[in-house]
Amino acid sequence: MISSLRRGQESPYFKSAVEALEYARSFIVKGSTELKNNQRSSERFSALSKSIENIRDLVGEQVAKVWKMFLDEKLAEDTDNGLYNGLRSLVFNEVVKKLSLGNCSELSDLVLEFYYLNGSNNSVQLFYNNNHAYIVTENSLVIDPWLDRIYPISEISTYGSGFSGRKKLMSDGIKACFELTPHSGSPQCMGDLEDLRRAHKLLNAFNNKKLNEIITAIKTVDPAFESNIDLYDPGISRIYKFVKKELKNSQKDSSSNYLSQLRNSILTELNFKEKSAENSVASSSLLRWWHNIDSNNSKLYVAISNILQPLEPLDAKNSYTYRI
């Protein structure tokens, strides 16, 4: 790690910056624009590049789906670029932490997440310049996790924090050869800590809205559901109890994949119901709810699945082609 700040004079802000950089680096192991890739074979470089392209395509699709739901539910304005950037950062972090791959943009998103998770109230912004992403804190520190550097913004012209890639003919094919370039032009802010905070808050509110819709759907089918709960399919009962518990849980998952995972659980419960009916028809209690309640069971499964229908699970593994 390179910095002009002497170890004996480190401020709490610098220490937080170091922790944020280490946090990002703890998740991302490899990237396609690392300078050491200049020594890798074209085949290995191409595999890394393709993997990160796939990750970005996957994230783009997921962000578009969630953003459309926000707009359809009138929870966001299409012109709110800050909120969109926060959502993009949130989904990127979900994916790259699973796959351990990313470049300067993904690393910077994780630095931003570190400050969010630690409840920072400071201004932390993500900038792009020369096709390169880095973080600037309220205390005028530049955190460049791609270069593993932290330094005062006053020294930004000293460090080569930008990079460029040029094609180079190798004996085994053509690859990009990356080199450092000095900062130039006007940096563009592409998101900040408040954007990420708003995205988490809105996604949590959206998830809660859908959970409440599930409770409403159940009580619409049977207003006396809680009194009759033992007569219903055990899967429906479990879903109802789980949703009620989740609505009281202020620490529940606020990821973009939360609802699709819940929907998968519900579909699993539906399969459980069918197998239970096939394997236990000799049970008089099962026959009772099967004949008298099954119509409502079916209505509830359909209603709940429809509420959660818009999102298919985010399958990060399919985007992973490079093996570390």
FENHU-V294953 format. One record per pair of residues at least 24 apart in sequence whose C-alpha atoms are under 10 Angstrom apart, sorted by the first residue. I is the first residue (numbers start at 1). J is the second residue. If there is no record, write none. Layout:
I:J, I:J
//
This chain:
1:144, 1:145, 1:147, 1:148, 1:149, 1:150, 1:151, 2:147, 2:148, 2:149, 2:150, 2:151, 2:159, 3:142, 3:148, 3:149, 3:150, 3:151, 3:152, 3:155, 3:159, 4:149, 4:150, 4:151, 4:152, 4:155, 5:150, 5:151, 5:152, 13:122, 13:137, 13:138, 13:139, 13:140, 13:141, 14:137, 14:139, 14:141, 14:142, 14:143, 14:150, 14:151, 14:152, 16:114, 16:115, 16:118, 16:120, 17:111, 17:114, 17:115, 17:135, 17:136, 17:137, 17:141, 17:142, 17:143, 17:144, 17:145, 17:149, 17:150, 17:151, 18:111, 18:143, 18:145, 18:148, 18:149, 18:150, 19:111, 19:114, 19:115, 20:107, 20:108, 20:110, 20:111, 20:112, 20:113, 20:114, 20:115, 20:118, 20:143, 20:145, 21:107, 21:108, 21:110, 21:111, 21:112, 21:114, 21:135, 21:143, 21:144, 21:145, 21:146, 21:148, 21:149, 21:150, 22:110, 22:111, 22:114, 22:145, 22:148, 23:107, 23:110, 23:111, 23:113, 23:114, 23:145, 24:93, 24:97, 24:100, 24:106, 24:107, 24:108, 24:109, 24:110, 24:111, 24:112, 24:113, 24:114, 24:145, 24:146, 25:100, 25:102, 25:107, 25:108, 25:110, 25:111, 25:145, 25:146, 25:148, 26:97, 26:100, 26:107, 26:110, 27:93, 27:96, 27:97, 27:98, 27:99, 27:100, 27:101, 27:102, 27:107, 27:110, 28:96, 28:97, 28:98, 28:99, 28:100, 28:101, 28:102, 28:103, 28:106, 28:107, 28:110, 29:96, 29:97, 29:99, 29:100, 29:101, 29:102, 29:103, 29:324, 30:99, 30:100, 30:101, 30:102, 30:103, 30:322, 30:324, 31:100, 31:101, 31:102, 31:103, 31:104, 31:106, 31:107, 31:146, 32:101, 32:102, 32:103, 32:104, 32:176, 32:178, 33:102, 33:103, 33:104, 33:146, 33:163, 33:164, 33:165, 33:176, 33:177, 33:178, 33:179, 34:102, 34:103, 34:104, 34:146, 34:147, 34:163, 34:177, 34:178, 34:179, 35:146, 35:147, 35:163, 35:165, 35:177, 35:178, 35:179, 35:180, 36:177, 36:178, 37:175, 37:176, 37:177, 37:178, 38:168, 38:175, 38:176, 38:177, 38:178, 38:179, 39:177, 40:175, 41:170, 41:171, 41:172, 41:173, 41:174, 41:175, 42:168, 42:169, 42:170, 42:171, 42:172, 42:173, 42:174, 42:175, 42:176, 43:172, 43:173, 43:174, 43:175, 44:175, 44:322, 44:323, 45:174, 45:175, 45:176, 45:177, 45:322, 46:174, 46:175, 46:176, 46:322, 47:320, 47:321, 47:322, 47:323, 48:101, 48:102, 48:320, 48:321, 48:322, 48:323, 48:324, 49:101, 49:102, 49:103, 49:176, 49:321, 49:322, 50:319, 50:320, 50:321, 50:322, 51:99, 51:101, 51:102, 51:318, 51:319, 51:320, 51:321, 51:322, 51:323, 52:96, 52:99, 52:101, 52:102, 52:103, 52:106, 52:319, 52:320, 52:321, 52:322, 53:102, 53:319, 53:320, 54:316, 54:318, 54:319, 54:320, 54:321, 55:92, 55:95, 55:96, 55:99, 55:101, 55:102, 55:316, 55:317, 55:318, 55:319, 55:320, 55:321, 56:92, 56:95, 56:96, 56:102, 56:106, 56:319, 57:319, 58:91, 58:92, 58:95, 58:314, 58:315, 58:316, 58:318, 58:319, 59:88, 59:89, 59:90, 59:91, 59:92, 59:93, 59:94, 59:95, 59:96, 59:314, 59:316, 59:319, 60:88, 60:91, 60:92, 61:314, 62:87, 62:88, 62:91, 62:92, 62:256, 62:257, 62:311, 62:312, 62:313, 62:314, 62:315, 63:87, 63:88, 63:89, 63:90, 63:91, 63:92, 63:256, 64:88, 65:256, 65:310, 65:311, 65:312, 66:91, 66:203, 66:206, 66:256, 66:257, 66:310, 66:311, 67:203, 68:310, 69:206, 69:310, 69:311, 70:202, 70:203, 70:206, 73:206, 73:209, 75:202, 75:203, 75:205, 75:206, 76:202, 80:195, 81:190, 81:191, 81:195, 82:189, 82:190, 82:191, 82:192, 82:194, 82:195, 82:196, 82:198, 82:199, 83:191, 83:192, 83:194, 83:195, 83:196, 83:197, 83:198, 83:199, 83:200, 83:202, 84:191, 84:195, 84:196, 84:198, 84:199, 85:190, 85:191, 85:192, 85:195, 85:196, 85:199, 86:112, 86:190, 86:191, 86:192, 86:193, 86:194, 86:195, 86:196, 86:197, 86:198, 86:199, 86:200, 87:191, 87:195, 87:196, 87:197, 87:198, 87:199, 87:200, 87:202, 87:203, 87:255, 87:256, 88:191, 88:195, 88:196, 88:199, 89:113, 89:190, 89:191, 89:192, 89:195, 89:196, 89:199, 90:195, 90:196, 90:197, 90:199, 90:200, 90:203, 90:254, 90:255, 90:256, 91:199, 91:255, 91:256, 91:257, 91:314, 93:255, 94:255, 94:256, 94:257, 94:314, 94:316, 95:314, 95:315, 95:316, 95:317, 95:319, 96:316, 98:316, 98:317, 98:320, 99:316, 99:317, 99:319, 99:320, 99:321, 99:322, 99:323, 99:324, 100:320, 100:324, 101:320, 101:322, 101:324, 102:146, 103:132, 103:133, 103:145, 103:146, 104:128, 104:131, 104:132, 104:133, 104:134, 104:144, 104:145, 104:146, 104:147, 104:162, 104:163, 105:131, 105:132, 105:133, 105:134, 105:135, 105:145, 105:146, 106:133, 106:134, 106:145, 106:146, 107:133, 107:134, 107:135, 107:144, 107:145, 107:146, 108:132, 108:133, 108:134, 108:135, 108:136, 108:143, 108:144, 108:145, 108:146, 109:133, 109:134, 109:135, 109:145, 109:191, 109:192, 109:193, 109:196, 110:145, 111:135, 111:143, 111:144, 111:145, 111:193, 112:136, 112:137, 112:191, 112:192, 112:193, 112:194, 112:196, 113:192, 113:193, 113:196, 113:197, 114:193, 115:193, 115:196, 116:192, 116:193, 116:194, 116:196, 116:197, 116:200, 117:197, 119:197, 120:193, 120:194, 121:193, 121:194, 122:193, 122:194, 123:192, 123:193, 123:194, 124:191, 124:192, 124:193, 124:194, 125:189, 125:190, 125:191, 125:192, 125:193, 125:194, 125:195, 126:187, 126:188, 126:189, 126:190, 126:191, 126:192, 126:193, 127:186, 127:187, 127:188, 127:189, 127:190, 127:191, 127:192, 128:162, 128:186, 128:187, 128:188, 128:189, 128:190, 128:191, 129:161, 129:162, 129:163, 129:182, 129:183, 129:184, 129:185, 129:186, 129:187, 129:188, 129:189, 130:161, 130:162, 130:163, 130:164, 130:181, 130:182, 130:183, 130:184, 130:185, 130:186, 130:187, 130:188, 131:162, 131:163, 131:164, 131:165, 131:187, 132:161, 132:162, 132:163, 132:164, 132:183, 132:187, 133:161, 133:162, 133:163, 133:187, 133:188, 133:189, 133:190, 134:161, 134:162, 134:187, 134:189, 135:189, 135:191, 135:192, 136:189, 136:192, 137:192, 137:193, 147:180, 156:182, 156:183, 156:184, 157:182, 157:183, 157:184, 158:182, 158:183, 159:183, 199:254, 199:255, 199:256, 200:253, 200:254, 200:255, 200:256, 201:254, 202:254, 203:253, 203:254, 203:255, 203:256, 203:258, 204:250, 204:251, 204:252, 204:253, 204:254, 204:255, 204:256, 204:258, 205:254, 206:254, 206:256, 206:259, 207:246, 207:247, 207:252, 207:253, 207:254, 207:255, 207:256, 207:258, 207:259, 207:308, 208:243, 208:246, 208:247, 208:248, 208:254, 208:259, 209:247, 210:243, 210:259, 210:304, 210:307, 210:308, 211:240, 211:242, 211:243, 211:244, 211:246, 211:247, 211:259, 211:262, 211:304, 211:307, 211:308, 212:243, 212:244, 212:247, 213:303, 213:304, 213:307, 213:308, 214:239, 214:240, 214:243, 214:244, 214:300, 214:301, 214:303, 214:304, 214:305, 214:306, 214:307, 214:308, 215:239, 215:240, 215:241, 215:243, 215:244, 215:304, 216:304, 217:299, 217:300, 217:301, 217:303, 217:304, 217:307, 218:296, 218:297, 218:299, 218:300, 218:301, 218:303, 218:304, 219:300, 220:300, 221:295, 221:296, 221:297, 221:299, 221:300, 221:303, 222:296, 222:300, 228:293, 230:289, 231:285, 231:286, 231:288, 231:289, 231:290, 231:292, 231:293, 231:294, 232:286, 232:288, 232:289, 232:290, 232:292, 232:293, 232:294, 232:296, 232:297, 233:269, 233:270, 233:272, 233:273, 233:274, 233:276, 233:277, 233:286, 233:289, 233:290, 233:293, 233:294, 233:296, 233:297, 233:298, 234:269, 234:270, 234:272, 234:273, 234:276, 234:297, 235:265, 235:266, 235:267, 235:268, 235:269, 235:270, 235:271, 235:272, 235:273, 235:297, 235:301, 236:266, 236:269, 236:270, 236:273, 236:297, 236:298, 236:300, 236:301, 236:304, 238:266, 238:269, 239:265, 239:266, 239:269, 239:301, 239:304, 256:311, 256:313, 256:314, 257:311, 257:312, 257:313, 257:314, 257:315, 258:311, 258:313, 258:314, 259:307, 259:308, 259:309, 259:310, 259:311, 259:312, 259:313, 260:305, 260:308, 260:309, 260:310, 260:311, 260:312, 260:313, 260:314, 261:308, 261:311, 261:312, 261:313, 261:314, 262:305, 262:308, 262:313, 263:304, 263:305, 263:306, 263:307, 263:308, 263:309, 263:310, 263:311, 263:312, 263:313, 264:305, 264:308, 264:312, 264:313, 266:301, 266:304, 266:305, 266:308, 267:301, 267:302, 267:304, 267:305, 269:301, 270:297, 270:298, 270:301, 270:302, 273:297
//
